[in-house]
Amino acid sequence: MRTRHVAIAVLILLAASGCATTGEWDTWNSHRTHFASGEHLFFSLRNTEGRTPTVARRDIAQARSEAWWGKTISVAQEQIIER
């Protein structure tokens, strides 16, 4: 029985190690949704870590108007796409 409890505790610890940081939980708690809109979702899918960011002026305007949250993507002015 003790071995079973230890195994359950280890599984819980392993599952918890992949969870969000305190700051990420605070952000989620203040919004209660992962994305502000469908456009925010598609922008995030298009700009995953390890890929060169693709940012259009339309994305910037939409992010401001919808108050997007999450990790900021920075690009130089000349990298912003005109669409």
N, C-alpha and C positions, 0 to 999 in steps of 0.2 A: 504494500500500500504506500509506503514512504517513497519508493522508487517512482511510483505513478505521480505523486505530488511534485517530486523534483522534475520529472519530465514535463509536466504541465507548466511549471514555473519557467523552465528553460524555453518552452515554446512561446510563452507570453513575452518573455524578454526578447527573443528573436523577432517576434512580430512587432514589438514596440520600437526596436532599434531602427526600423525603416520609416518611422512616423515623422511628421513635420516638426520643425524646431518651434520653440516658444514664440518667436516672432511670426512665423508662418501661421501658427494657431491663432495668434492675436489678429492677424489680417483676416483669416477665414471667419473668426467669430464676429468681426465687425461688419462683414458682408453677407455671410450665410450662403454664398454661392461661389462657384469657382471662377466664373467669368461674368463680366458686366453685360455681355450681349453675344450674339452669334459672331459678330465681326471681331470681337475681342478673342473669342475662341479660335477663329480661323487665323488671326494674326499670331496668336501664341503657337499654334500648330506649325505655321509657316516659319517661325523664328525660334526653333528649339536650340538648346545649347549645343555648341560645336559646329553650327552652321553659320554662314555669313548672313547677317540680318538683312531682311528686305523690308524697307520702310518707305511708305508713300506719304505725301502731304495729307492725303485723305485719312490715313491711319492716325496721324498726329492730331488732326482736327477731331476725329471721332474719339480718340483717347481722352482728349480734353473735355469734350462735351458729355461723355459718359463716365468720366472720372475712373478710368481703368486703374487697377491696382496690380501688384505683383512686382517681379523683378523688372527694373528699368532696362530697356535696350537702348544703347547709345550708338549713334552713327554720326559721321561727319556730315556737315551741311551738303557737301557735293555728292554724298551717297544717297540722299533722299530722292526717291523716284517721283517724277511728275506724272500723275494719272488723272 
